[in-house]
Amino acid sequence: MASKIALAHFCLSLAVWAATAGVASSQQAGSTGEALPETRESTIGYPSVEAALKDLRGRPGVTFSTENGWTIATEASTFTIWSFAPPRHPAYPTAVKRRVVTESDGMVSLKMEVLCEASKQACDDVVREFQKLNAQIQRSYKQRKP
C-alpha cells in the first residue's frame, strides 16, 4: 500500500510541476463562467500567502524549485505540493495547496485548497486553471494505473 501511494505521489508530483508551466504562461482572458464561491477563512492552514511561504521556507524536509516564475514547495512527508504565484501574475499573491490523498475506497486523488489575495476575477481565473490541470493530472494517473 505504501509503495502504491509513493508511486502515485511521484507520478502526480511530476505532472504537477510540468502543469505549472501551463498556468504560468496562460493568458488571463477573463471569466470563463460564473463567480466561484468564496470562504471567509483561509483553508490552507495559514492566515496569509506570505505566512505560508515564510513557514514552509523554515520547515525541514520542504524542497523548493521555480517553474516559469512560480515558486513550488514540495512536502514529501505529507504528499503536499504548494504553488505560489509570481509577482507579475494577475493572481499574485496566491498560494495553491494540493495534496495527494488516499480515499476510503483506496483510490488516490488530488485535493486542492487556495488562498488568493488578488482581485476576485484574477482569483477565480487561477482557480479554474488549476481545476483544469488537476483534472488532466487525475486522468493521466488513471490511464497509467495498471
URCOR-V659371 format. One record per pair of residues at least 12 apart in sequence whose ideal C-beta (glycine too) atoms are under 10 Angstrom apart, sorted by the first residue. I is the first residue (numbers start at 0). J is the second residue. Records with the same first field share a line. If there is no record, write none. Layout:
BEGIN
I->J, J
END
This chain:
BEGIN
0->101, 105
3->101, 105, 107, 144
4->78, 99, 100, 101, 107
5->75, 78, 99
6->107, 140, 143, 144
7->78, 99, 100, 101, 106, 107, 108, 109, 140, 143, 144
8->73, 75, 77, 78, 79, 80, 98, 99, 107
9->75, 99
10->99, 107, 136, 139, 140, 143, 144
11->78, 80, 97, 98, 99, 107, 108, 109, 133, 136, 137, 139, 140
12->71, 73, 75, 78, 80, 97, 99, 136
13->136, 139
14->109, 132, 133, 135, 136, 137, 139, 140, 143
15->66, 71, 73, 80, 82, 95, 97, 99, 109, 129, 132, 133, 136
16->64, 66, 69, 71, 73, 80, 82
17->66, 132, 136, 139
18->66, 82, 128, 129, 131, 132, 133, 135, 136, 139
19->64, 65, 66, 67, 68, 69, 70, 71, 80, 82, 95, 129, 132
20->66, 67, 68, 69
21->67, 128, 129, 131, 132, 135
22->66, 67, 69, 82, 84, 88, 90, 95, 124, 125, 128, 129, 131, 132
23->66, 67, 68, 69, 82, 84, 85, 87, 88, 128
24->67, 68
25->88, 124, 125, 128, 131, 132
26->89, 124
27->88, 89, 90, 120, 121, 124, 125, 128
28->124
29->120, 123, 124
30->119, 120, 123, 124, 127
31->123, 124, 127, 128, 131
32->123, 127
33->123
34->119, 120, 122, 123
35->113, 119, 122, 123, 124, 126, 127, 130
36->123
37->115, 119, 122, 123
38->112, 113, 114
40->114
41->94, 112, 113, 114, 116
42->96, 111, 112, 113, 114
43->81, 94, 95, 96, 111, 112, 113, 114
44->79, 94, 96, 112, 114
45->94, 96, 114
46->114
47->92, 94, 114, 116
48->81, 83, 84, 91, 92, 93, 94, 95, 113, 114, 115, 116, 117
49->83, 92, 94, 116
50->94, 114
51->72, 81, 83, 92, 94, 96, 114
52->70, 72, 81, 83, 92, 94
54->72
55->70, 72, 73, 74, 79, 81, 83, 94, 96
56->70, 72
58->72, 74, 76
59->76
60->73, 74, 75, 76, 77
61->73, 74, 75, 76, 77, 79, 81
62->74, 75
63->81, 83
65->83, 85
66->82, 85
67->85, 88
68->83, 84, 85, 86, 87, 88, 91
69->81, 82, 83, 84, 85, 88, 93, 95
70->82, 83, 84, 85, 94
71->83, 95
72->94, 96
74->96, 98
77->98, 99
78->97, 98, 99, 100, 101, 107, 109, 110
79->96, 97, 98, 99, 100, 110, 112
80->95, 96, 97, 98, 99, 109, 111
81->94, 95, 96, 97, 98, 112
82->94, 95, 96, 97, 111, 113, 125, 129, 132
83->95
84->115, 116, 117, 121, 125
88->117, 121, 125
89->117, 118, 120, 121, 122, 124, 125
90->113, 115, 116, 117, 118, 120, 121, 122, 123, 124, 125, 126, 128, 129
91->115, 116, 117, 121, 125
92->114, 115, 116, 117
93->113, 114, 115, 116, 117, 121, 122, 125, 126, 129
94->112, 113, 114, 115, 116
95->111, 112, 113, 114, 115, 125, 126, 128, 129, 132, 133
96->110, 111, 112, 113, 114
97->109, 110, 111, 112, 113, 129, 132, 133, 136
98->110, 111, 112
99->136, 140
106->137, 141, 144
107->137, 140, 141, 144
108->133, 137, 140
109->129, 132, 133, 134, 136, 137, 140
110->133
111->126, 129, 130, 132, 133
113->125, 126, 129, 130
END
